[in-house]
Each structure stands twice: as C-alpha cells, then as structure tokens.
Amino acid sequence: MDFCTNMRRLRKAKHISQSVIAEKLNVSQRTISHYENGTCQPSIEGLIKLSDMLEVSIDELVGHVVEPK
C-alpha cells in the first residue's frame, strides 16, 4: 500500500477526523484531504507527527517494506 491509502486506513481505524489531524499538524483540513488523495505529501516533520499520532512507524505509514536478504 502507498502513503495515501495507509494514512486514510490508519486514521479511520483510530477514529480520528481529518480536522483533528489538521489542527495538530497546523495545516488545513483540505491539506489532509490532499494527503489522502495523493495530490500532495507532508514534510518530514509532518510524517513524524503523523506517525506519532497514528501510533505507527514511518515505514508502515509510507508503505515501505524491507525485504529480507
């Protein structure tokens, strides 16, 4: 899965509205909608705050999977 899909899924699983996330990230609700639609991406600082809020690693949030060697 990619970032936008993961973010939406994780946010809904935690029952957190886009508005609440927007307020905590100091961005508009529209920006959060853009993140979830894949039209823009958060800054590194935003990713860190999102992963903390959603209680997941940044790797999980962005859909990065490390394949064993």
PyMOL commands that set and color helices and strands:
alter all, ss='L'
color gray80, all
select helices_A, chain A and resi 3-13+18-25+29-37+44-54+58-62
alter helices_A, ss='H'
color red, helices_A
deselect
rebuild
show_as cartoon
